[in-house]
Amino acid sequence: MPAISSGKVLITGANGFIATWAVKVFLDAGFSVRGTVRSPTKADHLKTMFSSHGDRLEFAIVPDMAAVHAFDEAVLGVDAIVHTASPVNLHTDKPEEVIDPAVNGTLGVMRSATSPNQRLSVKRIVFLSSCATILTRNAPEPRVYDESCWNDADVQEVEEKGRDASPLTKYSASKVLAERRAWEFYEEKKAELPWDFVVVNPPWVFGPTLHEVGGEPESLNSSNKVLYNAITKGVYSVPSNCWVDVRDLAYSLVLAVKTPAASGQRFIISHGPFTWEDFALTASKITNKAQAPPSYDPAQVTHKVVYNGRKAKEVLGITYHTLDGTVADLIEDWKTRGWL
């Protein structure tokens, strides 16, 4: 595929935490952006934030991304698609209520980009997946994962337990099945497709907030909310593994669109392993509002999960913010919002 260095990019779920940063970095890179949102009011914050870009930012309304033909109009006239929209449902007993929207939404984008229409111009689809599709969460021993790894354990558990599988297991299974079905669709049809396919897999994603949030920390997206509680309250509520700054992840999506050699590949986008104590300790050196972890020695930590991100560095040329830099920017963001 020739390099896509300009043109119009469709970003699905454009008002999300990661997607809003993606809108920014694509606009900053000279692209025009069409963002999908569920209703007109969901675009208001983005219109205000990026008003200086004028008509290079537009929106398409997609009320239900899992509906048949949901993206047929949205894909018209774009050069690339970055599919970030992802349903998150941790409050249902029925696995199909988590899995079906994830799978059907992803396949819906791909099918719309494949429909016979003279105005279709899509050359590449980049799918924002997750390291949840790679990681074996309950592996007994420390392990290094790469792009050849798949999380089959959570899919198997959902198949065996159904409604009795944990909410996180159902969610992870939905991510695995959505990405697998997307690869199957691509491999089956790629000889006749006008576009190629790239997948980006991040672990925990942290960083300053651009998307619309409320006036309290509770309105943060889930990853930043967990990190806020770790830093300000000393509450380490879930296991850690690896992380990436949201700004680096957003820029990796630009690189995934622009880099010809990315075609047909899967990329882990990970800065490296962490513990919640790493972030809390770093924050405590910046502000007395942070809770320093007691008796913490990072040299004594054994990381059970490490991702081999070499391919992303070699093919995409990705670089990463330091943990110190990300924490400093987060602290500044939270201070500006009156949360510290």
N, C-alpha and C positions, 0 to 999 in steps of 0.2 A: 504494500500500500504506500502511495506517496505521502509525504509528511503533510499533516493538516496544521498549518501554522496560522490560519486565519479563517474567517467565516462565522457561521452561527452554530452554537452548541445548545442542545436541549438538556436542561438539568431537571430531573424529576424530583418532586418533593422539595422544592427550592427554598422553603422557609424553615428547614430543619437546621440543627446545630452544625453539622458538617456541610450541608448543601449551601448554606448562606456564605460560608467561607469559600466554597467552590465558585459560587456566583462572583464573589469579589476577585478571586485570583484569575478567573477566565476573563473578566472585564479588564483587569489590570494588564493581562497578557495581549489585549487587543482584539479579543473575540467579541462578537455579539452573543447575547444569551437570551434564550427563551426558557422561562421557568414554569414548571407546572405546580399549581397549588389547588387545594380542594374547593376553595371558594374565593370570590374577589377580595374579601376583606383580609384573607391570609397574605395577600400581596402588598398591603398598605405599608407595612414596616419596610419592606425591601424597596418599594418605590421611593420612600423618603430617604433611606440610607444611601441609595445609589442614584439619586436624582441627577447628579452631575454627569452621568453617562448618557442621559437623554434617551433617544430611541434605540440605543444599542441594548437596552433591556426591555423585554416584553414578557407577557405572561399568557399561559393557556390554563383554562379551568378544567380540571379532571376530578370530579367529585368522588369517583370510586375507581381506583387504578386497577382493580381486579375485574371490572366489568368488561365484557366482550367489546372490542374496538375502542377501548377507553382512550388510547393514544393516537388513533388514526389521524386526527386533525393536528395534534401537537407535533408530530414528526415531520410534517410537510415543510420542505425547504430548509431543513437543517443539515449541516455537514457532519455532525457527530452527536451522539447521545451519551450522556453520563447519567446512569440510572442509580440514584441514591435513595429513592423513596423505599421505605421498608416498614411494613406494619409490625408493631410491637404489641403483643397481647399476652400479659403474664397473669391474667385473671380469668381464664376460661378452663373448664375441665376437658373440653373436646379438642383433641389435637388438630382436627381438620380446620377448626376456626383460627388456628395459628398458621398452619401449613398451607392451606389452600390460597389465602390471599398473597402470601409470599411467592409461591410458585406461579400463580396465575398472573400476578402483577408483572413479574419479570418476563414471563413468556409473552404477555400481552405487548410489552414494549418491543420485543424482538419480532413478533408477528406483524405489528403495525409498520415496522421499518422494512418489512419484506413484502408488503402488499403491492400488487402491480399498480403503480400510479406514476404518471409521467413527471410529477413534481417531486418525487422522492429523490433525495440527493445524499442520503446517509452513507458515509464511508467507513465509520467505525462506531462501535458501541462499547463503552466502558462500563462495567458493572461493579458497583461498590458492594462487595460481599463482606466477609468477616473472618477473623481467625477462629471464630466458633466453628467454621467448617473444616478446620485443620487440627485443632487441639483435641486430644483425648483428655478430658478434664480429670478423670479419676485414675490416671496412669500412676502406678505405684512408685516408679523411679523417675528421677530427673531425666529429661529428654530434650534433644534438639530437634525441632520440626522444620521442614522445608515445604516447598510448594507441591511436592509429591504426596504429602500426607493428607488424609481425610478423616474426619470425625464420624466414623461409622458406628461408634458405640452408642451415641445418643439416638441415632435413627433406629438402631436395633432395640433400644430400651423403650422407645415410643411404640414400636411395633409389638413388643411383648406386653407392655403394661397399659397402653392406651391412655385412658383418662387418669390412671394412677401414676403416670410419669410426672416428674416434678415440672413446674412451670418453666424453669430454665432449660431443662432437657427438651421440652416441646419447642421452645424458641430456637435452641441450637439446631434441632432437627429441621425446623423450617428453613433455616439458613442453608444447611447442607443440601436439602432437597431442592431448594430454589437454584442454588449454584449448579448442582449436578444436572438438573433438567435443562438449564441454560446451555451448559457445555454439550449435552446430548443434542439439543436443537441445532447448535452451531456446527458440530461435527457432521451431523446428518445432512445438512443443507449447504455447507460452506462452498461447495463447488459452484453453486448457482447464486449465492448471495452477493449483493452489491457492496456489502460491508464486511469488515472483519471484527474480531471480538477480543477484548482484554478484560481481565478480572483483577481487582485490587482487594487485598485482604488485610485489614488493620486489626490490631488487638484493642486494648483500652485506648480511648481517645480523650485527651484532655486539652484544655486551652481556653483562652479568652472567648467570651461570648459575643457574637454579632447578631444572632437571631433574636426575635422578640421573646423576652421573658418578663415575669411579673416583678413585683417589688421586693420579694423575699427569696432567700436561697432555695427554698423548697420548690421554686419554679424552674430551677436549673434542669438541664437534661440529666439523665440518670448517671452517666459517668462522672460529670463534674460535681453532681450532688454528693456522690460517695466520697469524692476527693475533698470537697469542702468540709464534710463531717470528719474526715480523717485529720485534716490540717487544723481545724478550729476546735474540735471536740475530742480529738484523740480516739475516735470511734473507727475501728478497722473491721467493718461489718462483713466483708466478703474477701475471698482469697485474691491476691494479686498475681499477675504473671508478667506481661510485657505492655509497653505503652508507646504512643506516638502523639506528637503535638498536632492538633487539628489543622494548623496552618501548613504543616509539612504534608499531611494527608491530602489536603485540598490541592496543594501544588502537585502532588504525585498524580492526581487526576488529569491535570493539564499535561504533564509529561506523558501519561498513558495515551492521551489523544494525539500528541505531537510526534511521538517517537515511532518511526516505521518499524523498528526491530521489536517493538512490543507486541506486534500482531500475534494473536493466538496464544498468548502467554498469561500466566497467573503470577501475581507479584505479592509477596508479603511486604507490607510497609510498617516496619517496627523499629523504633529507636533502640530498644533493648529491654531487659528485665528490670523490674523494680519491686520495691515493697512500699506499702503505705507509709511506713516509717521514714523511708528515703525522702518522700515529699514533705512530711511533717517536719523532719529535722531541718531540711533546707529552708522551709518557710519560717521556722522559729529563729533563724539567723537574720531574717528580714523584718519581722514584725513580732511584737510581744503578744499579739492576739492569736498567735499559733501555739498549739500544744506540742512541745518537744517530747518525743518518745523517751521514756525512762530506760536507762541502761541498754541503749541500742548500739550495736557494733556491726556496721554493714559488712565488715570483712568476715563475719561469722555466718553470713546468710548463704544458704544453698538454694539456688533458684531451680524449682522443679520444671519450669517451662522456659525455654530459650528458642527464639525463632532465628533461623538462618536467613538474613535479609540481603545476602550478597548479590542476588540476581537483580534486585531493585537498584542497587548502587551501580552495578556494572552496565545494565541495559538502559535504565531510566536516568541514571546520574543523580539520584535523590540524595539530598543532605538533610540533616536534622538539627533542630534546636537542641540546646543542652537542657538538662533537667533544671539547672539553676536559672536559665533564661525563661523557661516556661513557667516556673514557679513565680519568678519576679513579675512576669506579665499578668499572671493570674491574681496575685496579691494586689497589683495596681488596679485591675479590673474590679475586684471585689471592694476595694476602698472607694472607687469612684461610685459604686452602686450603694455605698453606705452599709456594706455587710461586714466590714472590719473596723 
